[in-house]
Amino acid sequence: MALPLIAIVGLESSKGSITSAHVLDADEPTRDVVVEQPAEVEADTIAVEPTVESEPIAETVKVSQKISKFDPLMRKVGGEMGYDWRFVSAIAYCESRFKEGLVSKRGATGLMQIMPIVARHFNVPQSHLHNTETNVRLACRLLAETESQLEIPESTPENDRLSIILASYNAGLGHVQDARRLAKADGANPNSWAVVSKYLKLKATPAYYTRKECKAGRFAGSKETLHFVDLAMSQYAHYCEIAW
């Protein structure tokens, strides 16, 4: 018995419309029959492919930007000391606006505004503070030592950890530790920057700096320290967006 042939008509591939089938007897002429079945399609399967090509999607390629002329040095020293070079750059911006020859009235020197007492602490001649790499390296050594002494738990959010380290870098470890002890004694979180900054401000009042938790005495520089931390963290976030 002759098998019927399937003719596919009215196929609109670009829109995926429903096709219609007409069954022909074997004796009928087939010259008017148009069979549309791609060679790669398996038997009894009709694949409807869109004929309209997709327009190319434009990609925006981000390019790392330069922070300062000291980027190579920051990458080198920061990498060796375990600190993000952009974080170190943010401190340099806050301290000196990247002016390596800057010396303050108090004797803070160079890109990172290192005090002579810090040089003595690490057995580095004060005259070497004018060497920019030594200056940056001392800043990173101070950061590392400070972080070790703070003993901030690993579970502490990064923003809080870095902010407390920055406050210690600016105000001195003693005042920050006082603020943390006061917070803990009052049942507050000593690892929260919002809490620590509050107690740094309170350390200007006798009711707080005379408490037994305070070892470093009165602290009147909270406004400067809080501004320094806010600016450094803001710059760090900005540098992370534009440089890598």
C-alpha positions in Angstrom: 0.0 0.0 0.0 1.4 3.4 -0.9 2.4 5.6 2.1 1.0 9.2 2.4 3.4 12.1 2.0 3.3 15.1 4.4 3.5 18.5 2.7 4.1 21.5 5.0 2.6 24.8 3.9 2.2 28.2 5.4 5.3 28.0 7.7 6.3 31.4 9.0 9.6 30.7 10.6 10.3 34.1 11.9 7.1 34.2 14.0 6.8 30.5 14.8 3.2 30.2 13.6 1.3 27.0 13.6 1.8 25.0 10.4 -0.9 23.1 8.4 -0.5 19.6 6.9 -2.1 18.3 3.8 -2.2 14.5 3.2 -1.7 13.4 -0.4 -2.2 10.0 -2.0 0.8 8.6 -3.7 -0.9 8.9 -7.1 -1.4 12.6 -6.8 1.1 14.8 -8.6 3.7 16.3 -6.3 5.1 19.1 -8.4 3.2 21.8 -6.5 4.1 20.4 -3.1 6.7 22.4 -1.2 8.5 20.4 1.5 10.3 22.6 4.1 12.3 20.3 6.4 15.9 21.3 7.4 18.4 18.5 6.7 19.8 18.6 10.2 16.4 18.1 11.8 15.6 14.6 12.9 12.6 12.7 11.4 9.2 14.0 12.3 10.7 17.0 14.0 10.4 20.6 12.7 12.6 23.2 14.2 11.3 26.8 13.9 14.3 29.2 14.0 14.0 33.0 14.1 15.1 34.6 10.9 15.7 38.0 12.4 19.3 38.2 13.7 19.8 39.7 17.2 21.5 43.1 17.2 24.9 43.0 18.8 25.0 44.0 22.5 27.3 46.9 23.2 29.7 46.1 26.1 31.2 48.8 28.2 34.8 47.9 29.1 35.9 49.5 32.4 39.5 50.6 32.5 41.5 51.0 35.7 42.3 54.6 36.5 45.4 56.0 38.1 45.1 57.2 41.7 48.5 58.9 42.0 52.0 58.7 40.7 52.7 56.5 43.7 50.4 53.7 42.6 53.4 51.3 41.8 54.9 51.9 45.3 51.5 51.5 47.0 50.9 48.2 45.2 54.4 47.0 46.2 54.4 48.0 49.9 50.7 47.4 50.5 51.0 43.9 49.0 54.1 43.0 51.1 52.4 44.2 54.3 49.0 42.7 53.6 47.0 45.9 53.0 45.0 46.9 50.0 47.1 49.4 48.1 44.0 51.5 47.6 43.4 51.7 51.3 47.0 52.9 51.8 46.5 55.4 49.1 43.4 56.7 50.8 45.4 57.4 54.0 48.0 59.2 51.9 45.4 61.3 50.4 43.9 62.3 53.8 47.3 62.9 55.4 49.2 64.8 52.7 47.2 65.0 49.4 50.1 62.9 48.0 52.7 65.6 48.8 55.8 63.6 49.8 57.8 66.6 51.1 55.1 67.8 53.5 56.2 68.4 57.1 53.6 69.5 59.7 54.2 71.9 62.7 54.3 68.9 65.0 56.9 67.2 62.8 54.8 64.7 61.0 56.6 64.0 57.8 56.1 62.8 54.2 53.3 61.2 52.3 51.9 59.3 55.3 52.7 62.1 57.8 54.7 59.8 60.1 55.7 61.2 63.5 59.3 61.0 64.7 58.1 58.9 67.7 56.9 56.3 65.2 60.3 56.2 63.5 62.0 55.8 66.9 59.6 53.0 67.8 60.6 51.0 64.7 64.3 52.0 65.1 64.4 54.0 61.9 66.4 57.3 61.8 64.2 60.3 61.6 66.1 61.6 58.6 64.8 58.5 56.7 61.3 59.7 57.0 61.9 61.8 53.9 62.4 58.7 51.8 58.9 58.0 50.4 59.2 54.2 50.4 60.4 54.2 54.0 57.6 56.6 54.9 54.9 54.3 53.3 56.4 51.2 54.8 56.4 52.7 58.3 52.8 53.6 57.9 51.9 50.0 57.0 54.0 48.6 59.9 52.1 50.9 62.2 48.8 49.8 60.8 49.8 46.1 61.2 51.0 46.6 64.8 47.9 48.6 65.7 45.6 46.0 64.2 47.3 43.2 66.2 47.0 45.1 69.5 43.3 45.9 68.9 42.5 42.2 68.6 39.3 42.8 66.6 37.4 39.6 66.1 37.4 38.1 62.6 33.6 38.2 62.5 33.7 42.1 62.7 32.4 43.7 59.5 35.2 45.1 57.4 33.9 48.7 57.5 34.0 48.6 61.3 37.4 47.0 61.5 39.1 49.4 59.1 37.4 52.4 60.7 38.7 51.5 64.2 42.2 50.9 62.8 42.1 54.3 61.1 40.9 56.0 64.3 43.8 54.5 66.1 46.2 55.6 63.4 45.0 59.2 63.7 44.2 59.5 67.4 46.5 57.0 68.9 45.8 53.4 70.1 45.4 54.5 73.8 42.3 56.7 73.2 40.6 54.2 71.0 41.2 51.4 73.5 39.8 53.6 76.2 36.6 54.1 74.1 36.3 50.4 73.5 36.7 49.6 77.2 34.1 52.2 78.1 31.7 50.7 75.6 32.2 47.2 76.9 31.7 48.3 80.5 28.4 49.9 79.5 27.2 46.8 77.7 27.8 48.2 74.2 29.7 46.6 71.2 33.4 47.6 71.4 33.8 46.4 67.8 31.2 48.7 66.3 32.6 51.9 64.8 29.4 53.7 65.5 29.7 52.8 69.2 33.5 53.5 69.4 33.1 56.9 67.7 30.4 57.8 70.3 32.7 57.0 73.2 35.6 58.9 71.6 33.4 62.0 71.7 32.4 61.3 75.3 36.0 61.0 76.4 36.1 64.8 76.3 33.9 65.0 79.4 35.1 64.4 83.0 32.2 61.9 83.6 33.9 59.6 81.1 37.6 60.3 81.0 37.9 60.0 84.8 36.4 56.5 84.8 38.7 53.6 85.6 38.4 52.2 82.1 40.3 55.2 80.7 44.1 54.9 80.7 45.0 57.7 78.3 43.0 60.5 79.9 41.0 63.2 78.2 40.5 63.2 74.5 39.5 66.5 72.8 40.3 65.6 69.2 37.3 63.4 68.3 36.0 65.8 65.7 39.3 65.6 63.7 39.5 61.9 64.1 36.0 61.2 63.0 36.5 63.4 60.0 39.7 61.6 59.1 38.0 58.2 59.3 35.0 59.3 57.3 37.2 60.9 54.6 39.6 57.9 54.4 36.8 55.3 54.1 35.0 57.5 51.5 38.2 57.8 49.4 38.9 54.1 49.8 35.4 53.2 48.5 36.0 55.6 45.6 39.4 54.1 44.7 37.9 50.6 44.8 35.4 51.7 42.1 38.0 53.3 39.7 41.2 51.3 40.2 42.1 47.7 40.6 
